[in-house]
């Protein structure tokens, strides 16, 4: 969801053109007139599309985790649920509180920063954590053996 929103939003940039190698991803979520944010000129005419994509992605991440993992079945699902909630809430905060100069001036940038850090740390941990939990268990037979 958020990759589609980022693609659509980045394609709308005209001056200066958006480059994921040059611009921060937070730049695509800026709404309003062009501004200098994080030391770079940002002009995102469809910033609301990106912000909406982040909020939807965060919401779906949390909902999906609760649909897939049963917390009463042990430590593994509880840990994965906690990380999914942290990542989902984090990415939603990024969409709600833009990395704009206005939010820097008002102090609301703290929510953007905490959200970004949450999704970066908690968002990648479930993949590693899932693998670590699997490594502790003996291998399972996935298909019947016909020997």
Phi, psi and omega in degrees: 000308184290332178291322177295315179298319179296318180298313180296314182294314180295325179294336181279346180295137178240309187220109353282157179293146180283138175224121180295344177276342185249316184268153172286149178296333177298336179298325183290343179268001180284133176251165179094194183290163177305145179211163174264116181231134182056032177082004181232149177286129180236131179219091185247092183295340178244037181303327180295330177296315180294316180300317178296319178300319179295317181293318178296316179300314180298318179295315180294326178298314180294312181298314180298320179298318180289335177282333184266321187253132180261110185297340180280359183260023173121187185290317184305306180296327179294314179298315181295321177297317179299314180294321179295320178294315178300316180292317181294316177294321180299311181292329175294321176299322178298321179286329182278318182249098182295158175275049185270162176298324178299316179288331174295312182296324183272350181091354180290349178299337178301321179293320177298313182294315179296319178298315180297316179295320179299314183289327179291319182278307183285335181288330180265340182294323180301323179296314179291317181296320178299317180293320179295318178295321179294325181294334181281345181261152176292152180298145178259151175276123184273333181224153178296146180267132179247065180255000000 
